Amino acid sequence: MRKPILVANWKMNGSLHSNQALLVRMLAKLRPFRKTVEVAICPPFPYLFQVRDLLGYTGISLGAQNASRAPSGAHTGEVSATMLQEMGCRYVLVGHSERRALYHESDNDVAARFRQVRSANMTPILCVGETLEEREQGQTMAVIERQLRAVIDDIGMAGLTGCIIAYEPVWAIGTGRTATPEQVAETHWAIRQFLENCEAGAGESLRIVYGGSVKAGNAADLFRSPEVDGGLIGEASLQADEFSDIGAALANRVAETESACDTLG
Ligand code: 13P
């Protein structure tokens, strides 16, 4: 069974003081679910060191929000994947829609970043998703397939092994508007079918998480389908209680699925 994961994307938020307070409370509140749900925190680059120290031996992983497409050299303002690996990162987000839209990262850029993360022995969390206009035009899967294909063409299916895919419809990010549980389940299923068609077994083995206005109040609904292997959480990851309640909703879903499997024998 795929182990569910909850990833906090703090985006460009936080301070030394607020990070400390947030994490101390969050770590205490997440303790009951740590065995069932994997958790990763992606702070802004300057706080990686602080967060790494606070996470200590809790078993919660450190992640970064992006990595350079270049391995090293004259790239002022960029941070390389090997630096992130050295800082203790296990996960790195690549292709977040804010990077694609606001910083013009193309599918090829995203593929190059993905490759760097892989070569530094970390796990990329590849973000994909359509805009509202694309959804309304029935282009959802065409867009997602194009985004996935760029990475597959660059690194091959073998390069995808063990990575995480985050389905984040652009229109649901930071808007308070979520995809319906049916839209989420349907899109995750379609992504699995696409991967399965690329290579037998790939669809079944990769974790696909959902992101976009996940809150404590809607998490149980959004995570209802076993197609959903967890969440990538923005705003709600800046509040310890909200984030841990989302973790609880995911842990409950896992427990329910397991007991259903046990009953079926
Ligand atoms: P929100 O949870 O704030 O909508 O952000 C989602 C996201 O972009 C996570 O990467």
Boltz pocket constraint, residues with backbone or C-beta under 6 A from the ligand:
constraints:
  - pocket:
      binder: B
      contacts: [[A, 9], [A, 96], [A, 168], [A, 172], [A, 173], [A, 174], [A, 175], [A, 176], [A, 211], [A, 212], [A, 213], [A, 214], [A, 232], [A, 233], [A, 234], [A, 235], [A, 236]]
      max_distance: 6.0
